Amino acid sequence: MGLGLAAIQQNHFSRAIQSFQKIIELDPENPSALNNLGGVYRSQGLLEKAVDQFERCLQIDPHDSLA
């Protein structure tokens, strides 16, 4: 998770997306990775992709206040 967050801080959004996608590939029910990926998509104007990730996050953890 740290690599994705570090990439965001350095404005390397494609690297952040790859990092979060890899985490989700290994752990498809990781709400933090789904939420972070949604946030990167949102910041890049990819709103449909962002909503998809936030919805997946809420399906796994309906009480996630960040999604």
HULINTA-V936411 format. One record per pair of residues at least 12 apart in sequence whose ideal C-beta (glycine too) atoms are under 7 Angstrom apart, sorted by the first residue. I is the first residue (numbers start at 1). J is the second residue. D is the distance in Angstrom with one decimal. If there is no record, write none. Layout:
# HULINTA-V936411
I	J	D
I	J	D
This chain:
# HULINTA-V936411
1	23	6.4
1	32	6.3
1	33	6.5
3	19	4.6
4	16	4.7
4	19	3.5
4	20	4.7
4	36	5.9
7	19	6.0
8	40	6.5
13	40	5.6
13	43	6.9
13	44	5.7
16	40	5.0
17	37	6.6
17	40	5.5
20	33	4.9
20	36	5.3
20	37	3.9
20	40	6.8
21	37	6.7
24	37	6.7
29	60	5.0
31	57	4.8
31	60	5.0
31	61	4.4
31	64	5.5
34	53	4.9
34	56	5.1
34	57	4.1
35	54	6.9
35	57	4.8
35	64	6.6
35	66	5.3
35	67	5.3
37	53	4.9
38	50	4.6
38	53	3.3
38	54	4.5
38	57	6.7
41	53	6.3
54	67	4.5
